[in-house]
Amino acid sequence: MSEHKILDAFPAGHPRGSWPAEERAAALREQGESATVVMDLDTDRFLVISAEVAA
């Protein structure tokens, strides 16, 4: 089972679209964090999440 920790969130209506979220995820990956971007349709936001495997 995996858990997702929300590291950051950006509004989907941002003029640059998902770019700010993608840039944040890239910066986190450079720091060694496992980060990816997903769209939360319920809140209309791009979420930067970290996938951590629960023991």
C-alpha atoms as a printed R data frame, in Angstrom:
   type eleno elety resid chain resno       x      y       z
1  ATOM     1    CA   MET     A     1   0.000  0.000   0.000
2  ATOM     2    CA   SER     A     2   1.344  3.429  -0.852
3  ATOM     3    CA   GLU     A     3   0.664  6.788   0.707
4  ATOM     4    CA   HIS     A     4   0.960 10.118  -1.043
5  ATOM     5    CA   LYS     A     5   2.186 13.150   0.825
6  ATOM     6    CA   ILE     A     6   1.189 16.496  -0.711
7  ATOM     7    CA   LEU     A     7   4.322 18.611  -0.991
8  ATOM     8    CA   ASP     A     8   2.811 21.615  -2.776
9  ATOM     9    CA   ALA     A     9  -0.329 22.702  -4.637
10 ATOM    10    CA   PHE     A    10  -0.980 25.105  -7.511
11 ATOM    11    CA   PRO     A    11  -4.308 26.350  -8.928
12 ATOM    12    CA   ALA     A    12  -5.270 24.749 -12.232
13 ATOM    13    CA   GLY     A    13  -6.341 28.161 -13.533
14 ATOM    14    CA   HIS     A    14  -2.799 29.511 -13.344
15 ATOM    15    CA   PRO     A    15  -1.809 31.365 -16.546
16 ATOM    16    CA   ARG     A    16   1.131 28.987 -17.013
17 ATOM    17    CA   GLY     A    17  -1.000 25.877 -16.479
18 ATOM    18    CA   SER     A    18   0.815 23.019 -14.775
19 ATOM    19    CA   TRP     A    19   4.293 24.471 -15.352
20 ATOM    20    CA   PRO     A    20   4.763 25.853 -11.813
21 ATOM    21    CA   ALA     A    21   3.882 22.443 -10.367
22 ATOM    22    CA   GLU     A    22   6.188 20.667 -12.826
23 ATOM    23    CA   GLU     A    23   9.025 23.066 -11.999
24 ATOM    24    CA   ARG     A    24   8.537 22.489  -8.257
25 ATOM    25    CA   ALA     A    25   8.513 18.707  -8.755
26 ATOM    26    CA   ALA     A    26  11.715 18.922 -10.814
27 ATOM    27    CA   ALA     A    27  13.418 20.968  -8.085
28 ATOM    28    CA   LEU     A    28  12.388 18.409  -5.467
29 ATOM    29    CA   ARG     A    29  13.645 15.531  -7.632
30 ATOM    30    CA   GLU     A    30  17.019 17.310  -7.899
31 ATOM    31    CA   GLN     A    31  17.100 17.279  -4.081
32 ATOM    32    CA   GLY     A    32  16.473 13.515  -4.047
33 ATOM    33    CA   GLU     A    33  12.733 13.592  -3.307
34 ATOM    34    CA   SER     A    34  10.454 11.294  -5.292
35 ATOM    35    CA   ALA     A    35   8.016 13.932  -6.602
36 ATOM    36    CA   THR     A    36   5.414 13.912  -9.330
37 ATOM    37    CA   VAL     A    37   2.457 16.064 -10.403
38 ATOM    38    CA   VAL     A    38  -1.168 14.958 -10.399
39 ATOM    39    CA   MET     A    39  -4.424 16.808 -11.058
40 ATOM    40    CA   ASP     A    40  -6.985 16.939  -8.256
41 ATOM    41    CA   LEU     A    41 -10.284 17.402 -10.091
42 ATOM    42    CA   ASP     A    42 -12.279 17.917  -6.882
43 ATOM    43    CA   THR     A    43 -10.260 20.988  -5.854
44 ATOM    44    CA   ASP     A    44  -9.143 22.073  -9.368
45 ATOM    45    CA   ARG     A    45  -5.475 22.070  -8.371
46 ATOM    46    CA   PHE     A    46  -2.228 20.523  -9.551
47 ATOM    47    CA   LEU     A    47  -0.663 18.680  -6.630
48 ATOM    48    CA   VAL     A    48   3.017 17.905  -6.231
49 ATOM    49    CA   ILE     A    49   3.082 14.615  -4.356
50 ATOM    50    CA   SER     A    50   5.642 12.241  -2.959
51 ATOM    51    CA   ALA     A    51   5.003  8.518  -3.152
52 ATOM    52    CA   GLU     A    52   6.158  6.732  -0.005
53 ATOM    53    CA   VAL     A    53   5.736  3.007   0.461
54 ATOM    54    CA   ALA     A    54   4.200  2.141   3.816
55 ATOM    55    CA   ALA     A    55   5.827 -0.756   5.628
